[in-house]
């Protein structure tokens, strides 16, 4: 069975096995099975097919023509689903990233079909889930039917990524490039200053968790003076490569999976995908393990760097919505904020520009009506903007308000101070 030869059919043939009323999982991020998804949504004979995923790239599930045929029930919202999620054609399931696999394996969200994107089988008959192990492994193990897009451009991630070809029921061969993401174009002086402020909090032998985007890369650019850093993160992008190549990230001081970089998925450019390909230093593991706060906390000096949409003066952090408009999701922020807080010498950090692109303050007296709280004021520790950094842990409400106003944009401090006085009856 391990040496099963995959028989390749067309994308149209393999998705013909999906039926109306079924729940279908979509592999995510750079591993989004674009050919399979496009073949599926082009079917006009289907009704009420539920699509479940985290972030997806290279596809568009927001089209009005999908109404009645496909319902988007998302576990994390990205650009490819945002319009649908905020309409009657979709919805969002609030859940910690670490707990998504349990939704599948415990049949809380039973899956009929899993659409995957994998590397070709090796000589032993194993494919790799490639850039995204995260929740995909649990989805594959739970689904009644597994359909895979097999692509020689998909890197072979080590760790939990390997799956035997015999678990794949139907396969289609593609040779498409993976979706790429680069945030270098968005880098500016604000992000540079935030990166430097955050970097001042990072110590030698710290274990890092960073997300994707301009801000994490800005932090990584400023860590070249440190030594013996570790990497245990839900995801990473291109910014870690120089630190690994220069030996700054060497994982020698970690307690959990020492000497290896641990991640749930990667998303970046082809340079990153080439870097992780068959690289034994990089272990892609099931997100229920990677993001387990009890696992995270066992590493030393866990420095978790996350961002937000807005923070109120008591320390409530909204990271997933703009008011009632669902913009992203809970993701792994709380998994790592809590894990870092429990780590010896750990530092949970929320880092944000002080204002939006429109000049509105991200530090606010009250969160917008309908806003979701991802990190509670009981979990908040460090907050960093381009104007400084403050630690809210152990501070009372009045002290927190004053601290946050001190790192708000100068143009907004006077108004925030007035509203602060009113809110706290000072």
C-alpha positions in Angstrom: 0.0 0.0 0.0 2.8 2.5 0.8 4.1 2.2 -2.8 0.6 2.9 -4.3 0.9 4.5 -7.7 -1.3 7.6 -8.0 -3.5 7.6 -11.0 -3.9 11.2 -12.2 -7.2 12.4 -13.6 -8.3 15.9 -14.6 -9.5 18.4 -12.0 -13.0 18.3 -13.5 -13.0 14.5 -13.1 -11.9 14.4 -9.5 -14.2 17.1 -8.2 -17.1 15.3 -9.9 -17.1 13.0 -6.8 -18.2 16.0 -4.6 -22.0 16.1 -4.0 -24.5 18.7 -3.1 -24.9 19.3 0.7 -21.4 18.1 1.5 -18.8 19.9 3.7 -15.5 20.3 1.9 -12.2 21.4 3.6 -9.8 23.5 1.5 -6.0 23.3 2.2 -4.8 26.9 2.9 -2.2 29.6 2.5 0.4 28.8 -0.1 -1.0 25.3 -0.3 -4.4 26.4 -1.5 -5.4 23.8 -4.2 -6.2 26.5 -6.8 -6.9 24.1 -9.7 -9.2 21.9 -7.6 -11.1 24.8 -6.1 -11.6 26.5 -9.5 -12.8 23.3 -11.0 -15.2 22.9 -8.1 -16.7 26.3 -8.1 -17.2 26.1 -11.9 -19.7 23.3 -11.4 -23.2 24.6 -11.9 -25.0 21.5 -10.8 -24.2 21.7 -7.1 -26.3 23.2 -4.3 -25.4 24.0 -0.7 -21.8 22.8 -0.6 -20.1 24.1 2.5 -16.5 25.2 2.1 -14.4 25.2 5.3 -10.9 26.7 5.5 -8.5 29.0 7.2 -6.7 31.6 5.0 -6.7 30.8 1.2 -4.7 32.4 -1.6 -5.0 32.4 -5.4 -8.8 31.9 -5.4 -11.9 34.1 -5.1 -14.8 32.8 -3.1 -16.6 36.2 -2.9 -18.3 36.0 -6.3 -22.1 36.5 -6.3 -22.5 33.7 -8.8 -21.6 31.2 -6.1 -24.7 32.1 -4.1 -26.9 29.0 -3.5 -24.2 26.7 -4.7 -21.5 27.3 -2.1 -21.6 28.5 1.5 -18.3 29.8 3.0 -18.0 28.7 6.7 -14.6 30.1 7.5 -12.3 29.3 10.4 -10.2 32.4 9.6 -11.1 35.2 7.2 -8.8 36.4 4.4 -9.2 38.6 1.3 -10.5 35.6 -0.7 -13.5 35.1 1.6 -14.0 38.5 3.3 -16.9 39.7 1.3 -18.8 36.4 1.4 -18.2 36.1 5.2 -19.8 39.5 5.8 -22.9 38.6 3.7 -25.6 35.9 3.9 -23.3 33.7 1.7 -21.0 32.9 4.5 -20.1 33.1 8.2 -17.1 32.9 10.6 -16.4 30.3 13.3 -14.6 32.0 16.3 -12.0 29.4 17.5 -8.4 29.3 18.6 -6.2 28.0 15.9 -4.8 25.3 18.2 -8.3 23.9 18.6 -9.4 23.7 15.0 -8.0 20.1 14.5 -10.3 19.0 17.3 -13.3 20.3 15.4 -12.5 17.8 12.7 -11.3 14.8 14.8 -14.1 15.0 17.3 -16.7 15.3 14.6 -17.9 18.7 15.9 -17.4 19.8 12.3 -17.4 16.5 10.4 -15.8 16.6 6.9 -17.1 14.8 3.8 -14.2 15.8 1.6 -10.7 17.3 2.0 -9.1 19.1 -1.0 -5.3 19.1 -0.5 -2.2 20.3 -2.3 0.8 18.1 -1.9 4.2 17.2 -3.3 4.7 14.1 -5.5 5.2 10.8 -3.7 8.8 10.0 -2.9 10.5 6.6 -3.5 8.8 5.4 -0.3 5.3 6.4 -1.4 5.0 9.5 0.8 3.7 12.9 -0.3 4.2 16.0 1.8 1.6 18.6 2.8 4.3 21.1 2.0 4.0 24.6 3.1 0.9 24.0 5.3 0.7 21.2 7.9 -1.3 23.3 10.4 -5.0 22.0 10.4 -4.7 20.1 7.1 -3.3 17.0 8.6 -6.3 16.6 10.9 -8.7 17.4 8.0 -7.1 14.7 5.9 -7.3 12.1 8.7 -11.0 13.0 9.3 -12.5 13.4 5.9 -14.4 10.6 4.2 -12.8 11.4 0.8 -9.4 12.9 0.1 -8.7 14.6 -3.2 -5.2 16.0 -3.8 -3.6 18.4 -6.2 -0.1 16.9 -6.7 2.5 19.5 -7.7 6.3 19.2 -8.2 6.6 22.9 -7.1 5.3 22.0 -3.7 8.3 21.7 -1.3 8.7 18.7 0.9 8.3 20.0 4.5 9.6 17.6 7.2 7.9 16.8 10.5 4.2 15.9 10.4 3.9 16.9 6.8 4.4 13.4 5.3 1.3 11.4 4.3 1.2 8.1 2.5 -0.1 8.2 -1.1 -2.6 5.4 -0.3 -4.6 7.9 1.8 -5.3 9.9 -1.4 -8.5 8.7 -3.1 -8.2 10.9 -6.2 -5.4 13.0 -7.6 -4.7 15.6 -10.3 -1.3 16.6 -11.5 -0.4 20.3 -11.8 2.8 22.2 -12.3 1.7 25.6 -11.1 3.8 28.0 -9.1 2.6 28.5 -5.5 1.0 31.7 -4.4 3.6 34.2 -3.1 3.4 37.0 -0.6 5.9 39.8 0.0 5.3 42.8 2.2 8.6 44.6 1.4 6.7 47.3 -0.6 4.8 48.3 2.6 7.9 49.0 4.7 8.3 52.6 5.9 9.7 54.6 8.7 6.8 53.8 11.1 7.4 50.0 10.8 11.2 50.6 11.1 10.7 52.4 14.4 8.2 49.7 15.7 10.7 47.0 14.7 13.5 48.6 16.6 11.3 49.1 19.7 10.2 45.5 19.7 13.7 44.3 19.1 14.8 46.0 22.3 12.6 43.6 24.2 14.1 40.4 22.6 16.9 38.8 24.6 19.6 36.3 23.8 18.3 32.7 23.9 14.7 33.9 23.4 12.2 31.6 21.5 10.4 33.6 18.8 6.9 33.6 17.5 6.2 35.9 14.6 3.5 36.2 12.1 3.5 37.4 8.6 3.6 40.9 7.3 5.7 44.1 7.3 5.9 44.3 11.1 7.5 40.9 11.8 10.0 41.5 9.1 10.8 44.9 10.6 11.5 43.2 13.9 13.7 40.5 12.3 15.8 43.1 10.6 16.9 44.3 14.0 17.9 41.1 15.7 21.3 40.6 14.1 23.1 41.5 17.4 21.6 38.6 19.3 22.6 35.0 19.7 21.1 31.5 20.3 17.6 32.4 19.3 14.9 29.7 18.8 12.0 29.5 16.5 8.7 28.0 17.6 5.9 29.7 15.7 2.6 29.0 14.0 4.1 30.4 10.8 7.0 32.3 9.4 8.0 34.0 6.1 11.2 35.1 4.4 12.5 37.4 7.2 13.8 34.5 9.2 16.1 33.1 6.5 19.1 35.4 7.1 18.9 34.8 10.8 19.0 31.1 10.3 21.7 31.2 7.8 23.9 33.4 10.0 23.4 31.1 13.0 21.5 33.7 15.1 18.5 31.4 15.1 20.0 28.1 16.0 17.5 26.7 18.5 20.3 25.5 20.8 18.6 26.9 23.9 15.1 25.6 23.4 13.6 22.9 25.6 11.1 21.6 23.1 12.3 20.1 19.8 15.7 21.5 20.5 18.0 22.4 17.5 15.0 22.6 15.1 12.8 25.3 13.8 9.1 24.5 14.5 6.2 25.9 12.5 2.7 25.1 11.5 2.9 26.6 8.0 5.0 29.0 5.9 3.9 31.8 3.6 6.2 34.0 1.5 8.2 34.0 -1.7 9.7 31.2 -3.8 13.0 31.8 -2.0 11.2 30.7 1.2 9.7 27.6 -0.4 13.1 26.6 -1.8 14.6 27.1 1.6 12.2 24.7 3.4 12.3 22.1 0.6 13.7 18.8 2.1 15.3 20.9 4.8 15.6 18.7 8.0 16.1 21.9 10.1 12.5 22.9 9.5 9.7 20.8 11.1 6.1 21.5 10.1 3.9 20.1 12.8 0.2 19.8 13.6 -1.1 23.1 14.8 -2.7 21.4 17.9 0.8 20.8 19.1 2.6 23.9 17.8 0.0 26.3 19.2 -0.6 24.4 22.5 0.1 27.0 25.2 1.4 24.2 27.5 3.9 23.2 24.9 4.8 26.8 24.0 5.4 27.7 27.7 8.1 25.0 28.1 10.5 26.9 25.9 12.6 29.7 27.5 11.9 33.4 27.1 9.1 32.9 24.6 8.7 36.3 22.8 5.4 36.3 21.0 5.0 39.2 18.6 1.4 39.8 17.3 -0.5 42.7 15.9 -4.0 44.2 16.3 -6.6 46.4 14.7 -7.2 48.5 17.9 -6.6 48.5 21.6 -8.8 50.3 24.2 -7.4 52.2 27.2 -8.0 49.2 29.5 -5.9 46.8 27.3 -8.7 45.0 25.4 -7.2 44.0 22.1 -9.4 43.7 18.9 -7.5 41.8 16.3 -10.2 40.2 14.1 -12.8 42.7 13.2 -13.4 46.4 12.3 -16.4 47.0 14.5 -18.9 44.2 13.5 -17.2 43.7 10.1 -15.3 40.4 10.2 -11.8 41.2 8.9 -9.7 38.2 9.9 -10.0 35.8 12.8 -8.8 34.8 16.3 -6.0 32.6 14.8 -3.2 31.8 17.1 -2.8 35.1 18.9 -4.2 33.9 22.2 -2.4 30.6 22.0 0.9 32.4 21.9 0.0 35.3 24.2 -0.8 32.8 26.9 2.0 30.5 26.1 4.5 33.3 26.3 3.1 34.6 29.5 3.6 31.2 31.1 7.1 30.8 29.7 10.0 31.5 32.1 11.1 35.0 31.1 8.5 35.1 28.3 7.1 38.3 26.8 3.7 38.5 25.1 3.8 41.5 22.8 1.1 43.4 20.8 2.8 45.7 18.3 0.8 48.2 16.2 1.3 51.4 14.3 -0.2 54.2 16.3 -2.6 55.2 13.5 -4.5 53.6 10.6 -3.7 54.6 7.0 -6.5 57.2 7.4 -4.8 58.7 10.4 -7.3 57.4 13.0 -5.8 56.3 16.3 -5.5 52.6 16.9 -5.4 53.3 20.7 -8.9 54.2 21.5 -11.1 54.9 24.6 -13.7 52.4 23.6 -13.5 49.6 21.0 -15.8 50.1 18.0 -19.4 48.8 18.4 -19.4 45.1 17.6 -15.6 44.7 17.8 -14.4 41.3 18.9 -11.9 41.0 21.8 -9.2 38.5 20.9 -6.7 39.2 23.7 -8.4 40.2 26.9 -7.2 42.8 29.3 -6.4 40.0 31.6 -3.9 38.5 29.1 -2.3 41.7 27.8 1.3 42.5 28.7 3.5 44.5 26.4 2.1 47.0 23.8 4.5 48.6 21.3 4.0 51.4 18.8 6.5 53.6 16.9 6.4 56.0 19.9 7.5 53.5 22.6 6.6 50.4 24.6 4.7 49.9 27.8 4.0 46.8 30.0 0.4 46.8 31.2 0.7 43.7 33.3 -0.1 44.5 36.9 -1.3 48.0 36.2 -4.7 49.2 37.2 -7.2 50.8 34.8 -6.0 54.3 35.4 -2.4 53.4 35.1 -3.0 51.4 31.9 -4.9 54.4 30.3 -2.0 56.7 31.0 0.6 54.2 29.8 -1.2 53.6 26.5 -1.8 57.3 25.9 2.0 57.9 26.2 2.6 55.7 23.2 -0.3 56.9 21.1 0.2 59.2 18.2 0.9 62.8 19.5 -2.0 64.1 17.4 -4.4 62.0 19.4 -3.1 62.2 22.9 -5.0 65.3 24.0 -8.3 63.9 22.9 -7.6 60.5 24.4 -6.6 62.2 27.7 -10.0 64.1 27.8 -11.9 60.9 27.0 -9.8 59.0 29.5 -10.7 61.5 32.3 -14.4 61.1 31.5 -14.3 57.4 31.3 -12.6 56.9 34.6 -14.3 59.8 36.4 -11.1 61.5 37.2 
